[in-house]
Amino acid sequence: MFRKVMVGKTSTFGKGVTIMEPILSILHLNIEFKTKGGIVRAACDVNLDIHQDEIWGLIGETGCGKSVLGLSMLRLLPSNAQTEGNIYYKEKNLLTISKKEIRKIRGKQIAYICQNPAEALNPVLKNGTQIIESIRHNQKTGSTESRKIAEQLLMDLQFDSPKTCMESYPLQLSGGMKQRVLAAMGMSGNPSFLIADEPTKGLDALIRRQVVQTLQKFIDTTKCSALIITHDLKFASALCTHIAVMYAGELVETGSAKDVLSSPAHPYTRALIDSQPHKGLKILKGSAANLIHLPEYCRFYERCEQAEEYCQKVHPPMRSIGDTREARCVCYA
């Protein structure tokens, strides 16, 4: 049975036990795409609760369904997508409310920062024009007031000369600066939730650190919760309070960032960590399961170094590991 989620509301069970409801709750979400080659199952029975002040990192290999999950929250998927399930945000089901209502939520309540700032910014418009347009749309302010707000946002995001930035074009900015301009546009609506899709993709170490600082400043300034989609585990470790690991369209492990990244329970999470450059760059053998022809048994079976015969007979459910963690594996190490 699906439950309604009421942000800021609390439920009390027994004496002195108060549970805060999630700000965003994904319930039994399934996403499929009809293609010439068959039906691509990009998300399979995904369940995730994100509470106030939590910063979740959604990690996994390219093509596992991370970005699709993020785009589904704001109904930005292409027309060939079929979605089932529920995504609740402040009492509203984002998948069933009207187009008018979802447009009111985009930007103002849920900010979305896409993975390529160079493509997201219009190259023929000055940075200031784009930021001001976002402010006027979200706050309904006049041009003079919007310009003041834009300059303050850029100052908050550590631009030495906000006015210079506003008078320049995107091509005149570094990758980290472009990311901060996008962050300013996202902050313009004072959102309570942020979705950032691969914000460090293709960036060098110096700019990556700038992006971490930018997003941390964004979160601190707006007091928002967030879902950070990334394959960069060092970045996730620096910014996130919780981690959800995705493989072949489904979540395989969830928990606090400290627990998941320091003592992973699922073999895929361990392999993903070991494949990072700072961990020795141990390449994960094989290829991810085909999202058109998914096996009925464990989807990681063919690549798992701990696989047993039983793993090829069942599709493992998510199971609790203690009070705050879950993993989709029948044989924890």
C-alpha positions as CSV (number, residue, x, y, z in Angstrom):
1,M,0.0,0.0,0.0
2,F,1.3,3.4,-0.9
3,R,1.6,6.1,1.8
4,K,1.3,9.8,1.4
5,V,4.3,11.9,2.4
6,M,3.9,15.2,4.2
7,V,7.1,17.1,4.5
8,G,7.7,18.8,7.8
9,K,5.0,16.5,9.3
10,T,5.8,14.0,12.1
11,S,4.3,10.8,13.1
12,T,4.4,9.7,16.8
13,F,4.5,6.1,17.8
14,G,4.3,5.4,21.5
15,K,5.8,7.6,24.2
16,G,8.5,10.0,23.0
17,V,9.0,8.3,19.6
18,T,8.7,10.8,16.7
19,I,9.4,10.0,13.1
20,M,9.9,12.7,10.5
21,E,8.2,11.9,7.2
22,P,10.4,12.0,4.0
23,I,10.6,15.2,2.0
24,L,10.6,13.0,-1.1
25,S,9.6,9.4,-1.4
26,I,10.0,7.1,-4.4
27,L,7.6,4.1,-4.3
28,H,7.7,1.0,-6.5
29,L,8.9,3.1,-9.5
30,N,9.2,1.3,-12.8
31,I,10.4,3.1,-16.0
32,E,10.5,1.5,-19.5
33,F,11.3,2.8,-22.9
34,K,9.9,1.3,-26.1
35,T,12.7,1.0,-28.7
36,K,13.1,-0.8,-32.0
37,G,15.3,-3.3,-30.2
38,G,12.8,-4.0,-27.5
39,I,11.6,-2.6,-24.2
40,V,14.4,-1.1,-22.1
41,R,13.7,-1.5,-18.4
42,A,15.6,1.5,-17.0
43,A,14.2,1.5,-13.5
44,C,12.8,-1.6,-11.8
45,D,10.8,-1.3,-8.5
46,V,12.9,1.5,-7.1
47,N,12.0,2.6,-3.5
48,L,13.8,5.4,-1.8
49,D,13.0,7.9,1.0
50,I,14.9,11.2,1.3
51,H,14.4,13.2,4.5
52,Q,15.0,16.8,5.3
53,D,18.7,17.7,5.4
54,E,19.8,14.4,3.8
55,I,22.1,14.5,0.8
56,W,21.9,11.3,-1.1
57,G,24.4,10.2,-3.7
58,L,23.1,7.9,-6.4
59,I,26.1,6.0,-7.7
60,G,26.7,3.3,-10.4
61,E,28.1,2.7,-13.8
62,T,27.1,4.6,-16.9
63,G,23.8,3.2,-18.3
64,C,22.5,1.8,-15.0
65,G,19.5,4.1,-14.9
66,K,20.7,6.9,-12.6
67,S,19.9,9.9,-14.8
68,V,16.6,8.4,-15.9
69,L,15.6,8.2,-12.2
70,G,16.5,11.9,-11.7
71,L,14.7,13.1,-14.8
72,S,11.5,11.2,-13.9
73,M,11.1,13.2,-10.7
74,L,10.3,16.3,-12.8
75,R,8.6,14.5,-15.6
76,L,11.4,15.4,-18.1
77,L,11.6,11.9,-19.7
78,P,11.1,11.6,-23.5
79,S,7.7,10.7,-24.9
80,N,8.6,7.0,-25.4
81,A,9.0,6.5,-21.6
82,Q,6.3,4.6,-19.7
83,T,6.3,5.2,-15.9
84,E,4.5,3.3,-13.2
85,G,4.7,3.9,-9.4
86,N,4.7,7.0,-7.3
87,I,7.0,9.9,-6.4
88,Y,5.6,11.9,-3.5
89,Y,6.9,15.4,-2.7
90,K,5.1,17.6,-0.2
91,E,1.8,15.6,-0.3
92,K,1.9,15.7,-4.1
93,N,2.4,12.8,-6.5
94,L,4.8,14.2,-9.1
95,L,3.8,11.6,-11.6
96,T,0.0,12.4,-11.5
97,I,-0.3,16.1,-10.9
98,S,-1.2,18.3,-13.8
99,K,1.4,19.8,-16.2
100,K,0.6,23.2,-14.8
101,E,1.4,22.1,-11.2
102,I,4.6,20.3,-12.2
103,R,5.8,23.5,-14.0
104,K,5.3,25.4,-10.7
105,I,7.5,22.9,-8.9
106,R,10.3,22.8,-11.4
107,G,13.0,25.4,-10.4
108,K,11.0,26.9,-7.6
109,Q,10.7,23.9,-5.3
110,I,12.9,21.3,-7.0
111,A,16.0,22.6,-8.7
112,Y,17.7,20.6,-11.4
113,I,21.3,21.0,-12.4
114,C,22.1,19.0,-15.6
115,Q,25.4,17.2,-16.2
116,N,26.8,19.5,-18.9
117,P,26.8,23.2,-18.0
118,A,28.3,24.1,-21.4
119,E,25.2,22.7,-23.1
120,A,22.8,24.0,-20.5
121,L,23.8,27.6,-20.8
122,N,22.9,29.6,-24.0
123,P,26.2,30.6,-25.6
124,V,24.8,33.7,-27.3
125,L,23.3,35.2,-24.1
126,K,25.2,36.9,-21.3
127,N,25.4,35.0,-18.0
128,G,23.6,37.8,-16.2
129,T,20.7,37.7,-18.7
130,Q,20.2,34.0,-18.1
131,I,20.4,34.2,-14.3
132,I,18.0,37.2,-14.2
133,E,15.6,35.4,-16.4
134,S,15.5,32.5,-14.0
135,I,15.0,34.9,-11.0
136,R,12.2,36.7,-12.7
137,H,10.5,33.5,-13.6
138,N,10.8,32.0,-10.1
139,Q,10.3,35.1,-7.9
140,K,8.2,37.4,-10.1
141,T,10.5,40.4,-9.5
142,G,11.3,43.3,-11.7
143,S,14.5,43.7,-13.7
144,T,16.3,46.0,-11.2
145,E,15.5,43.8,-8.2
146,S,16.4,40.7,-10.1
147,R,19.8,42.1,-11.0
148,K,20.5,42.8,-7.3
149,I,19.5,39.3,-6.4
150,A,21.7,37.8,-9.2
151,E,24.7,39.7,-8.0
152,Q,24.2,38.6,-4.4
153,L,23.8,34.9,-5.6
154,L,27.1,35.1,-7.5
155,M,28.7,36.7,-4.5
156,D,27.4,33.9,-2.3
157,L,28.9,31.5,-4.7
158,Q,32.4,33.1,-4.3
159,F,32.6,35.1,-7.6
160,D,35.2,37.8,-7.0
161,S,33.4,40.1,-9.4
162,P,29.8,39.2,-9.9
163,K,29.2,42.1,-12.3
164,T,32.1,41.0,-14.6
165,C,30.6,37.5,-14.6
166,M,27.1,38.8,-15.5
167,E,28.5,40.9,-18.4
168,S,30.4,38.0,-19.9
169,Y,29.3,35.0,-22.0
170,P,29.5,31.3,-21.0
171,L,32.5,30.6,-23.3
172,Q,34.5,33.1,-21.3
173,L,34.1,31.1,-18.1
174,S,35.9,28.0,-16.8
175,G,34.0,24.7,-16.2
176,G,33.8,25.4,-12.5
177,M,32.5,29.0,-13.1
178,K,29.8,27.7,-15.5
179,Q,28.7,25.2,-12.8
180,R,28.4,28.1,-10.3
181,V,26.3,30.1,-12.8
182,L,23.9,27.1,-13.1
183,A,23.9,26.8,-9.3
184,A,22.9,30.5,-9.1
185,M,20.1,29.9,-11.5
186,G,19.0,26.9,-9.4
187,M,19.2,28.9,-6.1
188,S,17.0,31.6,-7.6
189,G,13.8,29.8,-6.6
190,N,15.0,29.0,-3.1
191,P,14.3,25.3,-3.6
192,S,13.8,22.8,-0.9
193,F,15.1,19.9,-3.0
194,L,18.1,19.7,-5.5
195,I,18.8,17.2,-8.2
196,A,22.3,17.4,-9.6
197,D,23.2,15.0,-12.5
198,E,26.9,14.1,-12.9
199,P,28.1,17.6,-11.8
200,T,31.8,16.6,-11.9
201,K,31.7,14.7,-15.2
202,G,34.7,15.5,-17.3
203,L,36.2,18.0,-14.9
204,D,39.8,18.0,-13.6
205,A,40.6,17.7,-9.9
206,L,40.8,21.5,-9.3
207,I,37.5,22.3,-10.9
208,R,36.0,19.2,-9.2
209,R,36.8,20.7,-5.8
210,Q,35.2,24.0,-6.9
211,V,32.0,22.1,-7.8
212,V,32.0,20.4,-4.4
213,Q,32.3,23.8,-2.7
214,T,29.6,25.3,-5.0
215,L,27.1,22.5,-4.3
216,Q,27.9,22.6,-0.5
217,K,27.3,26.4,-0.6
218,F,24.1,25.9,-2.5
219,I,22.8,23.3,0.0
220,D,23.9,25.5,3.0
221,T,22.3,28.6,1.6
222,T,19.0,27.1,0.6
223,K,18.8,24.5,3.4
224,C,17.6,22.0,0.8
225,S,17.8,18.2,0.6
226,A,19.4,16.7,-2.5
227,L,19.9,13.8,-4.8
228,I,23.4,13.9,-6.4
229,I,23.8,11.5,-9.3
230,T,27.4,10.6,-9.9
231,H,30.0,8.0,-10.7
232,D,32.6,9.9,-8.7
233,L,32.9,8.2,-5.3
234,K,35.4,10.7,-3.9
235,F,32.9,13.5,-4.7
236,A,30.1,11.5,-3.2
237,S,32.1,10.9,-0.1
238,A,32.9,14.6,0.3
239,L,29.3,15.8,-0.1
240,C,26.8,13.1,0.7
241,T,25.2,11.9,3.9
242,H,23.7,8.8,2.3
243,I,24.4,6.6,-0.6
244,A,22.2,4.5,-3.0
245,V,23.9,2.1,-5.3
246,M,22.2,1.3,-8.7
247,Y,23.0,-1.6,-10.9
248,A,21.1,-2.6,-14.1
249,G,18.0,-0.6,-13.3
250,E,17.6,-1.4,-9.6
251,L,19.0,-0.4,-6.3
252,V,21.4,-2.9,-4.8
253,E,22.5,-1.1,-1.6
254,T,21.5,1.9,0.5
255,G,22.8,3.4,3.7
256,S,24.8,6.1,5.3
257,A,27.7,7.3,3.1
258,K,30.2,6.4,5.8
259,D,28.9,2.8,6.1
260,V,28.4,2.1,2.4
261,L,31.8,3.5,1.3
262,S,33.9,2.1,4.1
263,S,32.3,-1.3,4.5
264,P,30.1,-2.1,1.5
265,A,27.8,-5.1,1.8
266,H,27.0,-5.8,-1.8
267,P,29.7,-7.3,-4.1
268,Y,29.0,-4.7,-6.8
269,T,29.5,-1.8,-4.4
270,R,32.8,-3.3,-3.3
271,A,33.8,-3.8,-7.0
272,L,32.8,-0.2,-7.8
273,I,34.9,1.2,-5.0
274,D,37.9,-1.0,-6.0
275,S,37.6,0.3,-9.6
276,Q,38.3,3.9,-8.5
277,P,41.8,5.3,-9.4
278,H,42.7,6.0,-5.7
279,K,41.9,2.4,-4.9
280,G,44.1,0.8,-7.5
281,L,41.9,0.9,-10.5
282,K,40.9,-2.7,-10.4
283,I,38.7,-3.2,-13.5
284,L,35.4,-4.9,-13.0
285,K,35.2,-7.9,-15.3
286,G,32.4,-8.3,-17.9
287,S,29.6,-6.0,-18.9
288,A,26.4,-4.9,-17.1
289,A,23.3,-6.8,-17.7
290,N,21.3,-5.9,-20.9
291,L,18.4,-3.7,-19.9
292,I,16.3,-5.3,-22.7
293,H,17.1,-8.9,-21.7
294,L,17.4,-8.8,-17.9
295,P,18.0,-12.2,-16.2
296,E,15.3,-13.4,-13.7
297,Y,18.1,-14.3,-11.2
298,C,20.7,-11.9,-9.7
299,R,21.6,-9.3,-12.2
300,F,25.2,-9.1,-11.0
301,Y,25.7,-12.9,-11.1
302,E,27.8,-13.0,-14.3
303,R,30.3,-10.5,-12.9
304,C,30.3,-11.4,-9.2
305,E,33.4,-13.0,-7.7
306,Q,31.4,-14.4,-4.8
307,A,28.6,-15.9,-6.8
308,E,27.2,-19.3,-5.8
309,E,25.0,-21.7,-7.6
310,Y,22.0,-20.5,-5.6
311,C,22.5,-17.0,-7.0
312,Q,21.4,-18.1,-10.4
313,K,18.1,-19.5,-9.1
314,V,16.6,-16.5,-7.4
315,H,16.3,-12.7,-7.9
316,P,17.3,-11.4,-4.5
317,P,15.1,-8.8,-2.8
318,M,16.5,-5.8,-0.8
319,R,17.2,-7.0,2.7
320,S,17.9,-5.0,5.9
321,I,21.4,-5.0,7.4
322,G,20.9,-3.6,10.8
323,D,18.6,-0.6,11.3
324,T,19.6,1.8,8.6
325,R,21.1,-0.3,5.7
326,E,19.8,-2.5,2.9
327,A,21.4,-4.7,0.3
328,R,20.2,-6.9,-2.5
329,C,22.3,-10.0,-2.0
330,V,21.8,-13.5,-0.5
331,C,25.4,-14.1,0.6
332,Y,26.9,-11.1,2.4
333,A,30.7,-11.3,3.0
